[in-house]
Amino acid sequence: MTEKRVRIWYDPEGDYLEVIFDQREGYFRETADDRVMEKVDGQGHVLGFSILGVGSLKGEPLQVALS
């Protein structure tokens, strides 16, 4: 069985969180919430996501549909 690894990176100065499921070539694109970007490959498969302003998330959970 192949082990899956998730890469999680947080930049406290920029208040930026990045979660990558798959370390393949891709690019970030917008989602319905302008704080969240999804990383996708050339075929549109989700490779991860990023959140800007993580420290401001209080109260209700952030919910965003990824492709």
The first five atom37 places (N, CA, C, CB, O) and aatype in JSON, in Angstrom:
{
  "aatype": [12, 16, 6, 11, 1, 19, 1, 9, 17, 18, 3, 14, 6, 7, 3, 18, 10, 6, 19, 9, 13, 3, 5, 1, 6, 7, 18, 13, 1, 6, 16, 0, 3, 3, 1, 19, 12, 6, 11, 19, 3, 7, 5, 7, 8, 19, 10, 7, 13, 15, 9, 10, 7, 19, 7, 15, 10, 11, 7, 6, 14, 10, 5, 19, 0, 10, 15],
  "atom_mask": [
    [1, 1, 1, 1, 1],
    [1, 1, 1, 1, 1],
    [1, 1, 1, 1, 1],
    [1, 1, 1, 1, 1],
    [1, 1, 1, 1, 1],
    [1, 1, 1, 1, 1],
    [1, 1, 1, 1, 1],
    [1, 1, 1, 1, 1],
    [1, 1, 1, 1, 1],
    [1, 1, 1, 1, 1],
    [1, 1, 1, 1, 1],
    [1, 1, 1, 1, 1],
    [1, 1, 1, 1, 1],
    [1, 1, 1, 0, 1],
    [1, 1, 1, 1, 1],
    [1, 1, 1, 1, 1],
    [1, 1, 1, 1, 1],
    [1, 1, 1, 1, 1],
    [1, 1, 1, 1, 1],
    [1, 1, 1, 1, 1],
    [1, 1, 1, 1, 1],
    [1, 1, 1, 1, 1],
    [1, 1, 1, 1, 1],
    [1, 1, 1, 1, 1],
    [1, 1, 1, 1, 1],
    [1, 1, 1, 0, 1],
    [1, 1, 1, 1, 1],
    [1, 1, 1, 1, 1],
    [1, 1, 1, 1, 1],
    [1, 1, 1, 1, 1],
    [1, 1, 1, 1, 1],
    [1, 1, 1, 1, 1],
    [1, 1, 1, 1, 1],
    [1, 1, 1, 1, 1],
    [1, 1, 1, 1, 1],
    [1, 1, 1, 1, 1],
    [1, 1, 1, 1, 1],
    [1, 1, 1, 1, 1],
    [1, 1, 1, 1, 1],
    [1, 1, 1, 1, 1],
    [1, 1, 1, 1, 1],
    [1, 1, 1, 0, 1],
    [1, 1, 1, 1, 1],
    [1, 1, 1, 0, 1],
    [1, 1, 1, 1, 1],
    [1, 1, 1, 1, 1],
    [1, 1, 1, 1, 1],
    [1, 1, 1, 0, 1],
    [1, 1, 1, 1, 1],
    [1, 1, 1, 1, 1],
    [1, 1, 1, 1, 1],
    [1, 1, 1, 1, 1],
    [1, 1, 1, 0, 1],
    [1, 1, 1, 1, 1],
    [1, 1, 1, 0, 1],
    [1, 1, 1, 1, 1],
    [1, 1, 1, 1, 1],
    [1, 1, 1, 1, 1],
    [1, 1, 1, 0, 1],
    [1, 1, 1, 1, 1],
    [1, 1, 1, 1, 1],
    [1, 1, 1, 1, 1],
    [1, 1, 1, 1, 1],
    [1, 1, 1, 1, 1],
    [1, 1, 1, 1, 1],
    [1, 1, 1, 1, 1],
    [1, 1, 1, 1, 1]
  ],
  "atom_positions": [
    [[0.84, -1.19, 0.0], [0.0, 0.0, 0.0], [0.89, 1.25, 0.0], [-0.96, 0.0, 1.23], [1.82, 1.35, 0.8]],
    [[0.61, 2.18, -0.88], [1.37, 3.42, -0.97], [0.89, 4.41, 0.08], [1.24, 4.02, -2.38], [-0.31, 4.64, 0.24]],
    [[1.85, 4.98, 0.79], [1.52, 5.95, 1.82], [1.22, 7.3, 1.19], [2.66, 6.07, 2.84], [1.99, 7.78, 0.37]],
    [[0.11, 7.92, 1.57], [-0.25, 9.26, 1.09], [0.21, 10.27, 2.13], [-1.79, 9.38, 0.84], [0.03, 10.07, 3.33]],
    [[0.8, 11.34, 1.66], [1.25, 12.41, 2.55], [0.57, 13.71, 2.15], [2.79, 12.56, 2.5], [0.37, 13.98, 0.96]],
    [[0.23, 14.51, 3.14], [-0.35, 15.83, 2.93], [0.67, 16.85, 3.41], [-1.73, 15.98, 3.68], [1.22, 16.72, 4.51]],
    [[0.91, 17.86, 2.61], [1.84, 18.94, 2.98], [1.02, 20.11, 3.48], [2.76, 19.36, 1.76], [0.16, 20.64, 2.77]],
    [[1.28, 20.53, 4.72], [0.56, 21.64, 5.34], [1.58, 22.69, 5.73], [-0.28, 21.17, 6.59], [2.56, 22.4, 6.41]],
    [[1.35, 23.92, 5.29], [2.29, 25.0, 5.56], [1.5, 26.22, 5.99], [3.16, 25.31, 4.31], [0.51, 26.59, 5.37]],
    [[1.97, 26.86, 7.07], [1.33, 28.08, 7.57], [2.37, 29.18, 7.69], [0.63, 27.82, 8.93], [3.44, 28.97, 8.28]],
    [[2.06, 30.34, 7.14], [2.92, 31.52, 7.25], [2.24, 32.5, 8.2], [3.18, 32.17, 5.84], [1.29, 33.17, 7.8]],
    [[2.69, 32.59, 9.46], [2.03, 33.48, 10.42], [2.12, 34.96, 10.05], [2.61, 33.28, 11.78], [1.2, 35.72, 10.34]],
    [[3.21, 35.37, 9.41], [3.36, 36.77, 9.02], [2.32, 37.16, 7.97], [4.78, 37.03, 8.49], [1.73, 38.24, 8.04]],
    [[2.1, 36.29, 7.0], [1.12, 36.55, 5.95], [-0.27, 36.04, 6.29], [0.0, 0.0, 0.0], [-1.23, 36.28, 5.55]],
    [[-0.4, 35.32, 7.43], [-1.66, 34.7, 7.86], [-2.24, 33.86, 6.72], [-2.69, 35.79, 8.3], [-3.39, 34.02, 6.32]],
    [[-1.39, 32.95, 6.21], [-1.68, 32.17, 5.01], [-1.46, 30.69, 5.3], [-0.79, 32.64, 3.83], [-0.41, 30.3, 5.81]],
    [[-2.45, 29.86, 4.97], [-2.37, 28.42, 5.15], [-2.46, 27.75, 3.79], [-3.5, 27.91, 6.09], [-3.29, 28.1, 2.96]],
    [[-1.58, 26.77, 3.57], [-1.59, 26.02, 2.32], [-1.6, 24.53, 2.64], [-0.37, 26.39, 1.42], [-0.78, 24.06, 3.44]],
    [[-2.52, 23.79, 2.02], [-2.63, 22.34, 2.2], [-2.55, 21.7, 0.81], [-3.97, 21.94, 2.94], [-3.38, 21.98, -0.06]],
    [[-1.55, 20.85, 0.61], [-1.35, 20.2, -0.68], [-1.49, 18.69, -0.51], [0.06, 20.57, -1.28], [-0.79, 18.08, 0.3]],
    [[-2.41, 18.1, -1.27], [-2.67, 16.66, -1.22], [-1.75, 15.87, -2.15], [-4.12, 16.37, -1.58], [-1.39, 14.73, -1.87]],
    [[-1.37, 16.5, -3.25], [-0.61, 15.82, -4.29], [0.45, 16.77, -4.84], [-1.53, 15.32, -5.43], [0.12, 17.87, -5.28]],
    [[1.72, 16.37, -4.82], [2.84, 17.23, -5.2], [3.07, 17.26, -6.71], [4.09, 16.77, -4.5], [4.22, 17.2, -7.16]],
    [[2.01, 17.34, -7.48], [2.15, 17.43, -8.94], [2.1, 18.87, -9.41], [1.05, 16.61, -9.64], [1.72, 19.78, -8.67]],
    [[2.51, 19.07, -10.67], [2.46, 20.39, -11.31], [1.02, 20.87, -11.35], [3.07, 20.34, -12.75], [0.11, 20.1, -11.67]],
    [[0.8, 22.13, -11.04], [-0.55, 22.68, -11.08], [-0.52, 24.19, -10.89], [0.0, 0.0, 0.0], [0.54, 24.81, -10.9]],
    [[-1.69, 24.76, -10.73], [-1.8, 26.2, -10.54], [-2.97, 26.49, -9.62], [-1.99, 26.93, -11.89], [-3.87, 25.67, -9.47]],
    [[-2.95, 27.67, -8.98], [-4.04, 28.09, -8.09], [-5.07, 28.88, -8.88], [-3.49, 28.93, -6.91], [-4.73, 29.68, -9.75]],
    [[-6.34, 28.63, -8.56], [-7.43, 29.41, -9.17], [-8.45, 29.76, -8.09], [-8.11, 28.6, -10.34], [-8.51, 29.14, -7.03]],
    [[-9.24, 30.77, -8.38], [-10.22, 31.3, -7.43], [-11.34, 30.3, -7.16], [-10.82, 32.6, -7.95], [-11.62, 29.41, -7.96]],
    [[-11.97, 30.48, -5.98], [-13.19, 29.74, -5.63], [-14.28, 30.76, -5.37], [-12.96, 28.8, -4.37], [-14.08, 31.96, -5.58]],
    [[-15.43, 30.31, -4.91], [-16.54, 31.21, -4.61], [-16.21, 32.16, -3.46], [-17.79, 30.41, -4.28], [-16.8, 33.23, -3.36]],
    [[-15.28, 31.79, -2.59], [-14.85, 32.63, -1.47], [-13.48, 33.2, -1.81], [-14.82, 31.83, -0.11], [-12.53, 32.44, -2.03]],
    [[-13.35, 34.52, -1.87], [-12.09, 35.11, -2.3], [-10.93, 34.91, -1.32], [-12.29, 36.57, -2.53], [-9.8, 35.3, -1.63]],
    [[-11.17, 34.33, -0.16], [-10.1, 33.98, 0.77], [-9.48, 32.62, 0.44], [-10.62, 33.98, 2.2], [-8.39, 32.3, 0.91]],
    [[-10.18, 31.83, -0.37], [-9.76, 30.45, -0.65], [-9.41, 30.28, -2.13], [-10.86, 29.45, -0.25], [-10.16, 30.71, -3.01]],
    [[-8.26, 29.67, -2.38], [-7.84, 29.32, -3.74], [-7.67, 27.8, -3.77], [-6.51, 30.07, -4.15], [-7.23, 27.2, -2.79]],
    [[-8.0, 27.19, -4.9], [-7.76, 25.75, -5.03], [-6.62, 25.53, -6.01], [-9.04, 25.01, -5.5], [-6.51, 26.23, -7.02]],
    [[-5.78, 24.54, -5.72], [-4.7, 24.19, -6.63], [-5.18, 23.0, -7.45], [-3.36, 23.85, -5.86], [-5.63, 22.0, -6.9]],
    [[-5.09, 23.13, -8.77], [-5.56, 22.08, -9.67], [-4.47, 21.75, -10.7], [-6.87, 22.5, -10.38], [-3.57, 22.56, -10.94]],
    [[-4.58, 20.57, -11.29], [-3.65, 20.21, -12.37], [-4.27, 20.63, -13.7], [-3.34, 18.68, -12.37], [-5.33, 21.26, -13.72]],
    [[-3.63, 20.29, -14.79], [-4.1, 20.68, -16.12], [-5.46, 20.13, -16.49], [0.0, 0.0, 0.0], [-6.14, 20.69, -17.35]],
    [[-5.87, 19.03, -15.86], [-7.17, 18.42, -16.13], [-8.24, 18.89, -15.13], [-7.06, 16.91, -16.08], [-9.4, 18.47, -15.22]],
    [[-7.87, 19.77, -14.19], [-8.83, 20.3, -13.23], [-8.97, 19.48, -11.97], [0.0, 0.0, 0.0], [-9.85, 19.77, -11.16]],
    [[-8.13, 18.46, -11.76], [-8.18, 17.66, -10.53], [-7.6, 18.47, -9.37], [-7.41, 16.32, -10.71], [-6.54, 19.08, -9.51]],
    [[-8.27, 18.48, -8.24], [-7.83, 19.25, -7.08], [-6.58, 18.62, -6.47], [-8.95, 19.36, -6.03], [-6.57, 17.44, -6.14]],
    [[-5.54, 19.44, -6.32], [-4.28, 19.01, -5.72], [-4.11, 19.58, -4.32], [-3.11, 19.44, -6.59], [-3.27, 19.09, -3.55]],
    [[-4.89, 20.59, -3.97], [-4.8, 21.22, -2.65], [-5.56, 22.52, -2.62], [0.0, 0.0, 0.0], [-6.35, 22.82, -3.52]],
    [[-5.33, 23.3, -1.57], [-6.02, 24.59, -1.43], [-5.2, 25.5, -0.53], [-7.45, 24.4, -0.86], [-4.31, 25.05, 0.18]],
    [[-5.52, 26.78, -0.57], [-4.89, 27.76, 0.31], [-5.97, 28.68, 0.87], [-3.8, 28.58, -0.43], [-7.0, 28.91, 0.24]],
    [[-5.69, 29.22, 2.07], [-6.61, 30.14, 2.72], [-5.82, 31.35, 3.18], [-7.35, 29.47, 3.91], [-4.81, 31.22, 3.87]],
    [[-6.28, 32.52, 2.8], [-5.67, 33.77, 3.22], [-6.5, 34.36, 4.35], [-5.56, 34.77, 2.01], [-7.73, 34.39, 4.27]],
    [[-5.86, 34.82, 5.4], [-6.58, 35.4, 6.54], [-7.13, 34.35, 7.48], [0.0, 0.0, 0.0], [-8.24, 34.51, 8.0]],
    [[-6.39, 33.3, 7.71], [-6.85, 32.2, 8.58], [-7.18, 32.71, 9.98], [-5.78, 31.1, 8.66], [-8.15, 32.25, 10.6]],
    [[-6.4, 33.64, 10.49], [-6.62, 34.16, 11.84], [-7.95, 34.85, 12.03], [0.0, 0.0, 0.0], [-8.43, 34.98, 13.16]],
    [[-8.57, 35.29, 10.95], [-9.86, 35.99, 11.05], [-11.05, 35.02, 11.04], [-10.0, 36.98, 9.91], [-12.19, 35.45, 11.19]],
    [[-10.79, 33.73, 10.87], [-11.88, 32.76, 10.84], [-12.34, 32.46, 12.26], [-11.44, 31.44, 10.12], [-11.65, 31.78, 13.02]],
    [[-13.49, 32.98, 12.6], [-14.05, 32.78, 13.94], [-15.54, 32.52, 13.79], [-13.78, 34.02, 14.86], [-16.16, 32.97, 12.83]],
    [[-16.1, 31.8, 14.73], [-17.54, 31.53, 14.69], [-17.86, 30.39, 13.76], [0.0, 0.0, 0.0], [-17.51, 29.24, 14.04]],
    [[-18.52, 30.68, 12.67], [-18.95, 29.66, 11.7], [-17.76, 29.09, 10.94], [-19.96, 30.24, 10.72], [-16.83, 29.82, 10.6]],
    [[-17.78, 27.78, 10.68], [-16.72, 27.18, 9.87], [-16.76, 27.72, 8.44], [-16.85, 25.64, 9.85], [-17.82, 28.08, 7.92]],
    [[-15.6, 27.78, 7.83], [-15.49, 28.2, 6.42], [-15.86, 27.01, 5.55], [-14.06, 28.71, 6.09], [-15.28, 25.94, 5.7]],
    [[-16.8, 27.19, 4.65], [-17.22, 26.11, 3.75], [-17.11, 26.6, 2.3], [-18.67, 25.65, 4.07], [-17.71, 27.61, 1.92]],
    [[-16.34, 25.85, 1.52], [-16.14, 26.2, 0.11], [-16.12, 24.91, -0.69], [-14.81, 27.01, -0.1], [-15.49, 23.94, -0.29]],
    [[-16.81, 24.9, -1.82], [-16.79, 23.74, -2.71], [-15.54, 23.79, -3.56], [-18.06, 23.69, -3.61], [-15.24, 24.81, -4.17]],
    [[-14.79, 22.67, -3.6], [-13.65, 22.54, -4.48], [-14.06, 21.67, -5.66], [-12.41, 21.94, -3.74], [-14.86, 20.75, -5.5]],
    [[-13.52, 21.96, -6.82], [-13.9, 21.23, -8.04], [-13.67, 19.75, -7.93], [-13.15, 21.75, -9.22], [-13.95, 19.01, -8.88]]
  ]
}
